Every structure is written in C-alpha cells, then in structure tokens.
Amino acid sequence: MKHLLIQFHTDTISPQDDSVLTKYYNSIWEHEYYHKPDAFWELPKWAGELSHNLINANKEHEFMVLTEPIELNADIIFGSVLNINLELFKKLVIINWNKTFILGGYVNKHELDVFDNVIWFDSIFDYCNKTGIQYSGGVNWDIFRDEWCIPRITMSYGCKHRCKFCTIPNEIVEVPKHDIYSQVLALMPLKFNLVYIDDKTFGQCDNYRSLIKLEKVIFEFNKQFKGFVVQTTAPMVAKIDWTTLPVYAVEVGVETYNNSILKELRKPSSEVLVNTAHGILEKAGVKYIPNIVVGFLQENEATYSKTLNYIIRTNMLHANIYNLAIYDDADIAEDVNIDNSNDSNELESDKSYNSFEKNELNKSVIETMAQILLIKNNKL
C-alpha cells in the first residue's frame, strides 16, 4: 500500500497579486532571520506528526506538493482541509475516485465525507486510535530536510482566558519535558534561525523558563540559531523577566486599541496594559509584534482610527493583521448568523453577517494598515 501525504502549494490556494496587503505580507519575510518555505507559509505540522506515527507503524510514505488537482499514484492519500483549499480537495477526490482519502482539518466534515472514498478523522490521534496504530506525540521533519523555515514547538496547550472570539480550551495542559526535548531534537533536519513557540499564551506554564536550556540544546546542532518567537497577552508580558530569556520577538494579542471593545470581547487587556507591554519589551531589547484583528462587530471609523494611530506611533518589527474569523464554537458566534465559509476565513474581509458598508470599511482599514506598515518599514 502506497501512502501519500499531500498539500496544495500556497500560490495555488492564494495566488499572488499586486495589492498593498499582499506586498505587506511578503515584506514580513524580508526581515532578517525570517524564512518561508517555497510551497507554503510554514511547515505543515499535521504532516510531521502523521509521518512520525506512520514510521512507528512501519508504513512507507511520501510527501508531495500539488499545484493542481491531478491523478495520484497512491493507494491512501492524506490531507488537511481548510476553507481556502476545500474546492481543490473536492476536485482531487473526484479525479481519484478509486483511491482512499484520509482527511481532517478545519471545515465541516460533511463537505467531504459525503464522498464514498473519503474517511474523515478529527485528529492524527483519532486516526491512529481508530486504525490500530499506537499513537506517539512526536513529529518527523525529515520529509522536509534542509528546508529553510521558522519551525514550531509546543510547551503547553490551552489558555486561562476565554476571549469571546477564541475557541482555545481554557484548561492549561503542560507538555511533558521529554516530549518538548523530542520536539527540539526533531528539528535537526531543518534549517532555521528562529523557533516559534506555539503556546497560545506563553508564560502561563512555569516551564517557559526552560527556554534557557532549550537554546543550548538547539545551538549544539544549529550554530545559526538566534532565539525564539513567542505569543502572549499584554498583562503576561509584565510578569516575565525577558532579559533572562533567549526570546527574539514577542507577538502580543492587541487585537484592537479600544478599551470598550476589549472589555466586551472579554480580552484581558487594555490600552494602558498594551502600552506597558511594549515598553517592557523595548527596554529588554526584544522585538515587538502586535497581533491586530479587523472586523469586530463593534468597530467603526472612530475605533479603527485609534488602532491606526497606535500602529503609526508604535515601534515594532511588524504587525500580524487578520480578518475576524468566527467559528461555530466561539462565543461570539452567538451574536451573528454564520452563513458561508468566508465567515470563518481570516483571509477574507467580506462577511455574510455584515452590511455592504461595513465590509467595505473593513477592507479599507486592513489595506490602510498594510500601507502604513510598508511605509514604516521603507518597503513602499
């Protein structure tokens, strides 16, 4: 039985254009130490995790990048389905009607399990558990050997907060120390300067201090390593001594620079806390990256103006800009009627629950943010 892991090329699912927003996204990867694989924005973790478990089960397999739906030379085909590649997967399944597809991802499974040759699993663990494979939580990155990237490791799952727009469980689960070291050693086939810590709120688990030891382990096999990139909340920044940690940059969940909206979203933050967090990181010599979300229901021209002014006056490496994505299990979903896939797509500004005017405002704001950031970084 031939097993094949597939992923569609980034340019296939999100073709390049000349928009200001695309120019800005591309400019992020021009930063020193930032490396993006040619075929995707980042290494697909599902593939590394699945490959690790297939190896343990003595199942030979390959990884393949597709630029279009084609007939595949394999018996069993694995893939991760998102809104942005859903239609491509549907075509692929139809073309390969006589092959078995093992799929999972972040779409309604009924979009695909209606096909007779598709079996849907909610996770790699789910697949292993139901097919008699002994699941192991490691990853195998050898299928991407010598790829320049920013790989990820996970030290904890969950978040203590339950922001209204978030779907992350509010129970904190600490990853065992031996599993963390296994993740680090698995990075050996890759080329990188930075490692991204995938914890949703870095610092909520005491094991964050182990970055000091992990840096030494990585440096033993990668002399080009420069440090970690982490994500956390503004109040958590104030609880950590950043001068003692090998952290290159911190992504802070700013979302919107408006106290009233932050309060309504149950975000554990405020304008003052965001300013304080920025000052602490700047003093410690750590790069600052605010995460901004465009599209909250409460936003209007006046509230957007405050966030735009914040971006203009604040020193940062760059900002991560997202459109609001509403998922069924987020509390904010109770406030709207989700009607199409764009509503849960962070790459799309048009939302079914908005008026035409609100969608146009959101598109204008996200383009303006990108333009401001390009000017700040002398890229426009």
C-alpha positions as CSV (number, residue, x, y, z in Angstrom):
1,M,0.0,0.0,0.0
2,K,1.4,3.3,-1.0
3,H,0.8,6.2,1.4
4,L,1.0,9.8,0.2
5,L,0.8,13.0,2.2
6,I,-0.2,16.0,0.1
7,Q,-0.6,19.7,0.4
8,F,-1.5,22.3,-2.2
9,H,1.1,24.9,-3.0
10,T,0.5,28.4,-1.4
11,D,0.3,30.1,-4.8
12,T,-2.4,27.6,-5.8
13,I,-4.7,28.3,-2.9
14,S,-3.8,32.0,-2.6
15,P,-2.5,33.4,-5.9
16,Q,-0.1,36.3,-5.8
17,D,-1.5,39.8,-6.7
18,D,-0.3,43.4,-6.7
19,S,-2.4,44.5,-3.7
20,V,-0.9,46.5,-0.9
21,L,-1.9,43.8,1.5
22,T,0.0,41.1,-0.5
23,K,3.1,43.3,-0.7
24,Y,2.9,43.7,3.1
25,Y,2.6,40.0,3.8
26,N,5.5,39.3,1.5
27,S,7.6,42.1,3.2
28,I,7.5,40.3,6.5
29,W,9.6,37.5,5.1
30,E,12.3,40.0,4.1
31,H,13.1,40.5,7.8
32,E,16.5,39.2,9.0
33,Y,16.1,35.6,10.2
34,Y,12.6,35.2,8.7
35,H,12.5,32.3,6.3
36,K,9.4,30.9,4.5
37,P,9.4,27.6,2.5
38,D,8.7,28.0,-1.1
39,A,5.5,25.9,-1.2
40,F,3.7,27.0,2.0
41,W,3.7,29.7,4.6
42,E,5.1,27.3,7.2
43,L,5.8,23.6,7.6
44,P,2.5,21.7,7.9
45,K,2.7,20.3,11.4
46,W,0.0,17.7,10.7
47,A,2.3,16.2,8.1
48,G,5.2,16.0,10.5
49,E,3.0,14.4,13.2
50,L,1.4,11.9,10.8
51,S,4.8,11.0,9.3
52,H,6.2,10.2,12.8
53,N,3.3,7.9,13.5
54,L,3.4,6.2,10.1
55,I,7.1,5.5,10.7
56,N,6.4,3.9,14.0
57,A,3.7,1.7,12.3
58,N,6.3,0.7,9.6
59,K,4.2,2.3,6.8
60,E,6.3,3.8,4.0
61,H,5.1,7.2,2.8
62,E,6.0,10.3,0.8
63,F,5.1,14.0,1.0
64,M,4.0,15.8,-2.2
65,V,3.1,19.4,-3.1
66,L,0.4,19.8,-5.6
67,T,-0.2,22.8,-7.9
68,E,-3.5,21.5,-9.2
69,P,-5.8,18.5,-8.7
70,I,-4.3,15.6,-10.6
71,E,-4.5,11.8,-10.7
72,L,-2.2,10.5,-7.9
73,N,-0.1,7.4,-7.9
74,A,-1.0,6.2,-4.4
75,D,-3.4,3.9,-2.6
76,I,-4.1,6.0,0.5
77,I,-3.9,9.8,0.4
78,F,-3.7,12.1,3.5
79,G,-4.5,15.8,3.6
80,S,-5.6,18.7,5.8
81,V,-8.6,20.6,4.5
82,L,-9.2,24.3,5.1
83,N,-11.8,26.7,3.7
84,I,-9.2,28.1,1.3
85,N,-8.4,24.7,-0.3
86,L,-11.8,22.9,0.1
87,E,-12.8,23.1,-3.5
88,L,-9.4,21.9,-4.6
89,F,-9.8,18.8,-2.4
90,K,-13.2,18.1,-3.7
91,K,-11.8,18.1,-7.3
92,L,-8.9,15.9,-6.2
93,V,-11.2,13.4,-4.5
94,I,-13.4,13.2,-7.7
95,I,-10.4,12.7,-10.0
96,N,-9.0,10.0,-7.7
97,W,-12.4,8.3,-7.2
98,N,-10.7,4.9,-6.9
99,K,-8.2,6.0,-4.1
100,T,-8.9,6.2,-0.4
101,F,-8.6,9.7,1.2
102,I,-7.9,10.1,4.9
103,L,-8.8,13.7,5.6
104,G,-9.2,16.1,8.5
105,G,-9.0,19.9,9.0
106,Y,-11.0,23.0,9.9
107,V,-14.0,22.7,7.7
108,N,-17.4,21.0,8.2
109,K,-16.6,17.3,7.6
110,H,-19.8,16.8,5.8
111,E,-18.4,18.8,2.9
112,L,-16.2,15.8,2.1
113,D,-17.3,12.7,3.9
114,V,-20.3,12.5,1.5
115,F,-17.8,11.1,-1.0
116,D,-17.6,7.3,-0.8
117,N,-13.8,7.4,-1.0
118,V,-13.3,9.8,1.9
119,I,-12.8,8.9,5.6
120,W,-12.8,11.8,8.0
121,F,-10.8,12.0,11.2
122,D,-10.7,14.8,13.7
123,S,-7.0,14.5,14.5
124,I,-3.9,12.4,14.0
125,F,-4.6,10.8,17.4
126,D,-8.2,10.0,16.2
127,Y,-6.8,8.3,13.0
128,C,-4.3,6.2,14.9
129,N,-6.8,5.2,17.6
130,K,-9.3,4.0,15.1
131,T,-6.9,2.2,12.8
132,G,-4.9,0.3,15.4
133,I,-1.8,2.4,15.3
134,Q,-0.1,3.2,18.7
135,Y,-0.2,7.0,18.7
136,S,3.0,8.9,19.7
137,G,3.1,12.6,20.1
138,G,6.3,13.3,18.2
139,V,7.0,14.8,14.8
140,N,9.2,13.8,11.9
141,W,10.6,16.7,9.9
142,D,12.9,14.6,7.8
143,I,10.3,14.8,5.0
144,F,11.3,18.5,4.8
145,R,15.1,18.0,5.2
146,D,17.2,21.2,4.5
147,E,14.1,23.4,4.2
148,W,14.6,27.0,5.5
149,C,11.7,27.9,7.8
150,I,10.6,29.0,11.2
151,P,9.7,25.7,12.8
152,R,7.3,25.4,15.8
153,I,7.4,23.5,19.1
154,T,4.7,23.3,21.7
155,M,5.3,23.6,25.5
156,S,1.6,23.9,26.6
157,Y,-1.9,23.7,25.4
158,G,-4.9,25.9,26.3
159,C,-5.3,29.3,27.7
160,K,-6.7,30.5,31.1
161,H,-8.8,33.1,29.3
162,R,-11.9,32.6,27.2
163,C,-12.0,35.6,24.9
164,K,-15.3,35.9,23.1
165,F,-13.8,35.3,19.7
166,C,-11.5,32.5,20.6
167,T,-12.0,28.7,20.6
168,I,-9.0,27.6,22.6
169,P,-9.9,25.5,25.7
170,N,-9.4,27.4,28.9
171,E,-7.7,24.5,30.6
172,I,-3.9,24.6,30.7
173,V,-2.1,21.3,29.8
174,E,1.7,21.3,30.2
175,V,3.7,19.3,27.7
176,P,6.0,16.8,29.5
177,K,9.6,17.8,29.5
178,H,10.7,14.7,27.5
179,D,8.2,15.5,24.8
180,I,9.5,19.0,24.5
181,Y,13.0,17.8,24.1
182,S,11.9,15.3,21.5
183,Q,10.3,18.1,19.5
184,V,13.5,20.1,19.7
185,L,15.7,17.2,18.5
186,A,13.3,16.6,15.7
187,L,14.2,20.0,14.2
188,M,17.7,18.7,13.3
189,P,17.0,18.1,9.6
190,L,15.7,21.7,9.1
191,K,17.5,25.0,8.5
192,F,16.4,27.9,10.7
193,N,17.4,31.0,12.7
194,L,14.3,31.2,14.8
195,V,11.9,28.7,16.5
196,Y,8.3,29.6,17.1
197,I,6.7,28.6,20.5
198,D,3.2,27.5,19.6
199,D,1.7,28.1,23.1
200,K,-1.3,30.3,22.8
201,T,-0.3,32.3,25.9
202,F,3.4,32.0,26.6
203,G,4.2,32.2,30.3
204,Q,1.0,30.6,31.7
205,C,3.0,27.5,32.4
206,D,6.2,27.6,34.6
207,N,8.1,25.6,32.0
208,Y,8.6,28.7,29.9
209,R,11.9,29.2,31.8
210,S,13.2,26.0,30.1
211,L,13.9,28.1,27.0
212,I,17.3,28.8,28.5
213,K,18.2,25.1,28.4
214,L,16.4,24.5,25.0
215,E,18.5,27.3,23.4
216,K,21.7,25.4,24.4
217,V,20.3,22.1,23.0
218,I,19.5,23.7,19.7
219,F,22.8,25.6,19.5
220,E,24.6,22.2,19.7
221,F,23.3,21.2,16.2
222,N,22.5,24.7,14.8
223,K,25.1,27.4,15.3
224,Q,22.9,29.8,13.3
225,F,20.1,29.8,15.9
226,K,19.1,33.3,17.1
227,G,16.3,32.7,19.5
228,F,12.6,32.1,20.0
229,V,9.4,33.9,18.9
230,V,6.5,33.6,21.3
231,Q,2.9,34.8,21.6
232,T,1.2,36.1,24.7
233,T,-1.1,38.7,26.3
234,A,-0.2,42.2,27.4
235,P,-0.6,41.5,31.1
236,M,1.5,38.4,30.9
237,V,4.4,40.4,29.4
238,A,4.7,42.3,32.7
239,K,5.1,39.0,34.7
240,I,8.1,37.8,32.8
241,D,11.8,38.9,33.1
242,W,12.6,39.0,29.4
243,T,16.2,39.9,29.9
244,T,16.9,36.3,31.1
245,L,15.3,34.5,28.2
246,P,16.6,33.8,24.6
247,V,13.5,35.4,23.0
248,Y,14.0,37.3,19.8
249,A,10.4,38.6,19.4
250,V,7.1,38.6,21.2
251,E,3.7,38.6,19.5
252,V,1.2,40.4,21.7
253,G,-2.6,40.0,21.3
254,V,-3.5,43.6,20.9
255,E,-6.5,42.8,18.6
256,T,-7.9,46.4,18.8
257,Y,-6.7,49.6,20.6
258,N,-10.0,50.3,22.1
259,N,-10.8,49.7,25.8
260,S,-14.6,49.4,25.3
261,I,-14.3,46.7,22.6
262,L,-11.6,44.8,24.5
263,K,-13.9,44.7,27.6
264,E,-16.8,43.4,25.5
265,L,-14.6,40.7,24.0
266,R,-13.5,39.6,27.5
267,K,-9.9,40.3,26.4
268,P,-7.6,40.5,29.5
269,S,-6.1,43.7,28.2
270,S,-6.4,47.5,27.9
271,E,-4.8,50.4,26.1
272,V,-2.6,51.0,29.2
273,L,-1.5,47.4,29.5
274,V,-0.7,47.2,25.8
275,N,1.5,50.4,26.1
276,T,3.2,48.9,29.2
277,A,3.9,45.6,27.5
278,H,5.5,47.4,24.6
279,G,7.7,49.5,26.9
280,I,8.9,46.4,28.8
281,L,9.9,44.5,25.7
282,E,11.6,47.6,24.1
283,K,13.6,48.1,27.3
284,A,14.6,44.4,27.3
285,G,15.7,44.6,23.6
286,V,13.1,42.2,22.5
287,K,11.3,42.7,19.1
288,Y,7.6,43.7,19.4
289,I,4.9,42.3,17.1
290,P,1.3,43.3,17.8
291,N,-1.5,41.0,16.5
292,I,-4.4,43.0,15.1
293,V,-7.8,41.7,14.2
294,V,-10.0,43.7,11.7
295,G,-13.8,43.1,11.6
296,F,-15.1,43.1,15.2
297,L,-18.8,43.9,15.2
298,Q,-18.3,47.0,17.4
299,E,-15.7,48.6,15.2
300,N,-16.4,51.8,13.3
301,E,-14.4,54.6,11.7
302,A,-13.7,56.2,15.1
303,T,-12.5,53.0,16.8
304,Y,-10.4,52.0,13.8
305,S,-8.8,55.4,13.8
306,K,-7.5,54.8,17.3
307,T,-5.9,51.5,16.3
308,L,-4.4,53.1,13.1
309,N,-2.9,55.8,15.2
310,Y,-1.5,53.2,17.6
311,I,0.2,51.4,14.7
312,I,1.6,54.7,13.3
313,R,3.3,55.8,16.6
314,T,4.5,52.5,17.9
315,N,7.9,51.0,17.2
316,M,7.5,47.3,16.1
317,L,9.2,44.7,14.0
318,H,5.9,44.3,12.1
319,A,2.2,43.6,12.9
320,N,0.2,40.5,12.1
321,I,-3.1,41.6,10.6
322,Y,-6.0,39.2,10.4
323,N,-9.6,39.5,9.4
324,L,-12.0,38.3,12.1
325,A,-12.7,34.6,11.7
326,I,-15.8,33.3,13.6
327,Y,-16.0,29.6,14.3
328,D,-19.1,27.8,15.5
329,D,-17.8,27.0,18.9
330,A,-16.6,30.6,19.7
331,D,-18.9,32.6,22.0
332,I,-19.0,35.4,19.5
333,A,-20.9,33.1,17.1
334,E,-24.0,33.7,19.3
335,D,-24.0,37.3,18.1
336,V,-24.2,36.6,14.3
337,N,-25.6,34.1,11.8
338,I,-22.7,32.4,10.1
339,D,-23.8,31.8,6.5
340,N,-20.7,30.9,4.4
341,S,-17.1,29.8,4.6
342,N,-15.8,33.4,4.4
343,D,-17.2,34.0,7.9
344,S,-14.5,31.6,9.3
345,N,-11.7,32.7,6.9
346,E,-9.2,35.1,8.3
347,L,-8.0,35.9,4.8
348,E,-11.4,37.3,3.7
349,S,-12.9,40.7,4.6
350,D,-16.4,40.0,3.2
351,K,-18.6,38.5,5.8
352,S,-22.2,37.4,5.3
353,Y,-23.4,38.9,8.6
354,N,-22.1,42.5,7.7
355,S,-23.7,45.2,5.7
356,F,-22.0,46.1,2.4
357,E,-20.8,49.3,4.0
358,K,-19.2,47.5,7.0
359,N,-17.4,45.0,4.7
360,E,-16.1,47.9,2.6
361,L,-14.9,49.7,5.7
362,N,-13.1,46.6,6.9
363,K,-11.4,46.1,3.6
364,S,-10.3,49.7,3.5
365,V,-8.9,49.6,7.1
366,I,-6.9,46.4,6.5
367,E,-5.4,47.9,3.3
368,T,-4.6,51.1,5.1
369,M,-2.9,49.2,7.9
370,A,-0.8,47.4,5.4
371,Q,0.1,50.6,3.7
372,I,1.1,52.3,6.9
373,L,3.3,49.3,7.9
374,L,5.0,49.2,4.5
375,I,5.8,52.9,4.8
376,K,7.1,52.4,8.4
377,N,9.5,49.7,7.1
378,N,10.5,51.6,4.0
379,K,9.0,49.0,1.7
380,L,6.6,51.2,-0.2
